[in-house]
Amino acid sequence: METFIVSIPYSHTEKSSRVNRLGVTDVIVKLTADNGLVGWGESCSGADVKSVEQAVLSAKPYVIGKDPWQLDAIYNDYMKKGLWDFRPMTAQFAFVGIDQALWDLCGKEAGQPVYKFFGGAMRVSVNYFYYLSHSSVEEMERQCRDGLDKGYSVFYLKTGIDRKTEDELLSVILGRDYAEISYVM
């Protein structure tokens, strides 16, 4: 098991009711099996990337030498024997990368893409989203035009900062009254 802390800058500030940042820093997890296959995963950083990296590394006794197909047993051992059930948020941030890497190993061993283990593909392609940074209505309209110019058809905005401005923005962009618009905060 190896970990790598990676920082990726954004093209513009991510601003929402929860964050205000210029990029993301996460932990990349690399698991190398005894048969030479390599599985990769990404653990989100939470409040402190170093603590998440240490939580990943603390999983070594529950992962190394174990059958990657026994994902639930590995997870349960990590949570209970590793006492992470007392710190579930950090544990979840850390284990998600381990889980992804284990699934990646299983897929490679089976010679199948992992999505087949979860019921198969639901679509041929997926539109990626253009992330809107919360700001004035005029600035968010500019961001939408930029996204459209770049070929995006899906836009993502984390709400919860200023409901009045968010309602106005949605009304302007969608060209209808807010009563017809629903979104989750």
C-alpha positions in Angstrom: 0.0 0.0 0.0 1.3 3.4 -1.0 -0.2 6.8 -0.6 0.4 10.0 -2.5 -1.0 13.4 -1.6 -2.0 15.3 -4.7 -3.2 18.9 -5.1 -5.1 19.9 -8.2 -5.8 23.6 -8.8 -9.1 24.7 -10.2 -9.6 27.1 -13.1 -11.7 29.3 -10.8 -12.6 29.5 -7.2 -15.0 26.9 -5.8 -17.3 28.9 -3.5 -20.4 27.4 -1.8 -22.0 27.4 1.6 -19.4 24.8 2.6 -16.1 25.7 0.9 -14.2 28.6 -0.6 -11.1 27.1 -2.3 -8.8 27.3 -5.3 -8.3 23.6 -5.7 -8.5 20.2 -4.0 -6.0 18.1 -2.2 -6.7 14.4 -1.8 -4.9 11.1 -1.0 -4.3 8.7 -3.9 -4.1 5.1 -2.8 -2.1 2.5 -4.7 -2.5 -1.2 -3.8 -0.1 -3.7 -5.4 -1.3 -7.3 -5.2 1.1 -10.3 -4.9 0.2 -11.2 -8.5 1.5 -7.8 -9.7 -1.9 -6.2 -10.4 -2.3 -2.6 -9.2 -5.5 -1.0 -7.9 -6.0 2.7 -7.6 -8.3 4.8 -5.5 -8.9 8.3 -4.2 -9.6 9.2 -0.6 -11.1 12.7 -0.1 -9.2 14.9 2.3 -11.9 16.1 4.7 -10.6 18.8 7.0 -7.0 17.5 7.1 -5.3 15.6 4.3 -2.5 14.3 6.6 -4.9 12.8 9.1 -6.8 11.1 6.2 -3.5 9.7 4.8 -2.6 8.3 8.2 -6.0 6.7 8.5 -5.4 5.1 5.1 -2.0 3.8 6.2 -3.5 2.5 9.4 -5.5 0.1 7.3 -2.4 -1.9 6.2 -3.0 -4.7 8.8 -6.5 -5.2 7.5 -5.7 -5.0 3.8 -2.2 -6.3 3.2 -2.2 -10.1 2.6 -6.0 -10.2 2.4 -8.2 -11.3 -0.5 -9.4 -8.2 -2.2 -12.7 -9.9 -3.0 -13.5 -9.9 0.7 -14.2 -6.2 0.7 -16.9 -6.3 3.4 -14.7 -8.3 5.8 -11.8 -5.9 5.2 -14.0 -2.9 5.8 -15.5 -4.4 9.0 -12.1 -5.3 10.4 -10.8 -1.8 9.7 -13.8 -0.1 11.3 -14.1 -2.4 14.4 -10.7 -3.8 15.1 -9.0 -0.5 14.0 -11.4 1.4 16.3 -12.4 3.7 13.5 -16.0 3.3 14.4 -15.3 6.0 17.0 -14.1 8.4 14.3 -16.4 7.5 11.4 -16.0 10.7 9.3 -12.2 10.3 9.0 -12.6 6.6 8.5 -15.0 7.0 5.7 -12.9 9.7 4.0 -9.9 7.3 4.2 -11.6 4.0 3.3 -13.3 5.2 0.2 -9.9 5.2 -1.6 -9.0 1.8 -0.3 -12.4 0.5 -1.4 -11.9 1.9 -4.9 -8.5 0.4 -5.1 -9.8 -3.0 -4.0 -12.6 -2.9 -6.6 -10.0 -1.9 -9.2 -7.9 -5.0 -8.3 -11.0 -7.2 -8.5 -11.9 -5.8 -11.9 -8.4 -6.3 -13.2 -8.2 -9.8 -11.9 -11.6 -10.7 -13.5 -10.6 -8.9 -16.7 -13.9 -6.8 -16.4 -14.7 -3.2 -15.9 -15.9 -2.6 -12.4 -19.2 -1.2 -13.5 -20.2 -4.7 -14.5 -20.1 -5.8 -10.9 -22.7 -3.1 -10.1 -25.3 -4.1 -12.6 -23.8 -3.0 -15.9 -23.7 0.3 -17.8 -26.8 2.5 -17.6 -25.7 4.8 -20.5 -23.1 5.0 -23.2 -21.7 8.3 -22.2 -22.0 10.8 -19.3 -22.0 14.6 -19.6 -19.6 16.1 -17.2 -20.6 19.3 -15.4 -19.4 22.8 -15.4 -18.9 23.9 -11.8 -20.4 27.3 -11.1 -18.7 29.3 -8.4 -21.2 31.2 -6.2 -21.1 34.9 -6.9 -23.3 37.7 -8.3 -26.1 36.8 -10.7 -24.2 38.7 -13.5 -21.0 36.7 -12.8 -22.7 33.4 -12.7 -24.4 34.2 -16.0 -20.9 34.9 -17.4 -19.8 31.5 -16.1 -22.8 29.8 -17.7 -22.0 31.5 -21.1 -18.4 30.4 -20.7 -19.6 26.8 -20.0 -21.9 26.8 -23.0 -19.1 28.2 -25.2 -17.0 25.2 -24.0 -19.7 22.7 -24.9 -21.1 22.0 -21.5 -24.8 21.2 -21.1 -24.8 20.4 -17.4 -24.1 23.0 -14.7 -23.4 22.4 -11.0 -24.0 25.0 -8.3 -23.8 24.3 -4.6 -26.6 26.3 -3.0 -27.2 27.5 0.5 -25.3 30.9 0.7 -28.0 33.4 -0.4 -31.4 31.9 -1.2 -32.7 35.2 -2.8 -29.7 35.4 -5.2 -29.9 31.7 -6.0 -33.6 32.0 -6.7 -33.0 35.0 -8.9 -30.1 33.3 -10.7 -32.2 30.2 -11.4 -35.1 32.3 -12.7 -32.9 34.3 -15.0 -31.0 31.2 -16.3 -34.1 29.0 -16.7 -36.4 31.8 -17.8 -39.3 30.9 -15.5 -40.6 31.5 -12.0 -38.9 29.9 -9.1 -42.2 28.0 -8.2 -41.4 25.7 -11.1 -37.8 25.1 -10.0 -36.8 22.6 -7.3 -33.3 22.0 -6.0 -31.8 20.5 -2.9 -29.8 22.6 -0.4 
